[in-house]
Amino acid sequence: MLIKVKFFARIREEMGRAEDQVEFRAGLTVSDVWQTTSGGKPMPDSLLVAVNMEHVKGDPELKEGDEVAFFPPVTGG
């Protein structure tokens, strides 16, 4: 089973793609997904993460079929 990964805004531009997939394995976490999809780049401290369209904090363990989204902080003015 695969984990669907989405990138938004500046993160999408930096990654050069809007979506990716990661093969699920037991114990897979959000930071594991970032490391796999980013080519080993460090995960920015300000990065926002959603799992199944719900904002998450920390480094939660994922389940089969989850969707992970990475996006930069939202600012306005």
C-alpha positions in Angstrom: 0.0 0.0 0.0 1.2 3.5 -0.7 1.2 6.8 1.2 0.2 9.7 -1.0 2.3 12.8 -0.5 1.3 16.3 -1.6 3.4 19.5 -1.7 1.9 23.0 -1.7 3.1 26.5 -2.6 6.8 27.2 -2.2 7.4 23.6 -1.1 5.9 22.3 -4.4 8.3 24.6 -6.3 11.3 23.5 -4.3 10.4 19.8 -4.8 9.6 20.3 -8.5 6.4 18.4 -8.3 3.0 18.6 -6.7 2.6 14.9 -5.6 4.6 11.8 -4.8 4.1 8.4 -3.3 6.0 6.4 -0.6 5.7 2.7 0.0 4.1 2.1 3.4 6.0 0.1 6.0 5.4 -0.5 9.7 6.7 2.4 11.8 6.8 4.9 8.9 6.6 8.5 10.3 6.0 11.9 8.7 9.8 12.7 8.9 10.5 9.4 7.1 8.2 10.5 4.3 9.9 13.9 4.2 13.4 12.3 4.0 12.4 9.9 1.3 10.6 12.5 -0.9 13.1 15.4 -0.4 16.2 13.4 -1.2 17.5 13.7 2.3 17.1 17.5 2.8 16.5 18.5 6.4 12.8 19.1 7.2 12.3 22.9 7.8 11.3 23.8 11.4 8.5 26.0 10.1 7.0 23.3 7.8 3.3 22.6 8.3 2.1 19.1 8.0 -1.4 17.6 7.5 -2.2 13.9 7.7 -5.6 13.0 6.0 -6.4 16.8 5.9 -5.8 17.4 9.6 -3.0 19.5 10.9 -0.5 17.4 12.9 2.4 18.3 15.2 5.4 16.3 16.0 6.3 13.2 14.0 3.3 10.9 14.0 3.5 7.3 12.8 1.4 6.7 9.7 -1.1 4.1 8.7 -1.7 2.3 5.4 -3.4 4.6 2.9 -2.7 7.9 4.7 -2.2 11.1 2.8 0.5 13.5 3.9 0.6 17.1 2.9 3.6 19.5 3.4 3.1 23.3 3.1 4.8 26.4 4.2 3.4 28.6 7.0 0.6 30.8 5.8 1.1 34.5 6.1 -1.2 37.4 5.3 -1.3 41.1 5.4 
